[in-house]
Structure formats: structure tokens, C-alpha cells
Amino acid sequence: MFRILFFEPRIPPNTGNAIRLCAVTGCALHLVRPLGFDLTDAQLRRAGLDYHDLADVTVHDDLAAAWAALAPARVFAFTSRGGTRYADVAYAPGDVLLFGPEPTGLPDHVLDDEHVTERVTIPMLPGRRSLNLTSAASIAAYEAWRQHDFAVPDA
């Protein structure tokens, strides 16, 4: 299935909601430290409800460790500075959907990293800054999954 990578997430309920997203789609969630919260945070647990045991979540000490664990996958960096619309990508199982921290998004050094295959964007009305982190991840994950006819991942 697909892998969602949050680079240095800061808001616990967003990551809790992403855990829930991954539990219901079969995506794996990868988090890169530093995190803006503790994994035992009550807001994170509340947002993820009882889905924590149903989700595949991995925490990496830094981006280099994440790249080592995820290689040689294609990495799609979601950014308002992307050149390709998210729905114009032909996703393949194992692809990594990379998202930046709230409220800044992915920093240039991550966007320019050699592991990033392509910068992609989710269209928005002019003058709007960004979507909620997990809302953006949901849009991307469901489009990737839709392209594969919502196939159920192997257990």
C-alpha cells in the first residue's frame, strides 16, 4: 500500500487523525522527529480513537533514517509550490506521500532532497495558504488508493 510521511509534525490531533486515516486505508504512517508532542499525548490518542492498534506507525529519529527505511520508493512532496497536481500523478503501491509540519510546510532543504521524486500540489482557491495537514494527506491517500480501485492490501 502507500506510505504517508509526516516531516516533524507539531499538532497532536492532526497526527491522531492521520493514524485513523491509515487504519482505514491500509497506508503506513511514518513520522520524522522532532515531533511537537509526545506519542502518549491525550489529544493524539483522542483523535485516533481506538484505531491506534489498527495502524502501522513508525517513528524515525531524523529524515536520513526515514529515507533509509523507505528507499527506494518514489517520494511525492506535497507543497503549495508544487508543479504537478496530485490527481495527475500515477501512483504505485509503496509510493511515499510526504507532508510538512504545521504551519510552515516542507522546508526547502527537504523539497530539494535527492530522494524527492516530484513536488505535487492540491489546488486551492487563490489567496488561501494551506489545507489542514491530515485533510491534505487524506485527499492524496484516497486518490492514490482510488487509482488502484480501492484494493485491499495484503495482511
Secondary structure, DSSP 8 states (H G I E B T S, - for coil): --EEEEES---HHHHHHHHHHHHHH--EEEEESS-SS-TT-HHHHHHHTT-GGGSEEEEESSHHHHHHHHTT--EEEE-TT-SEEGGGS---TT-EEEE--TTT-S-HHHHT-TT--EEEE----TT-----HHHHHHHHHHHHHHTTTT-----
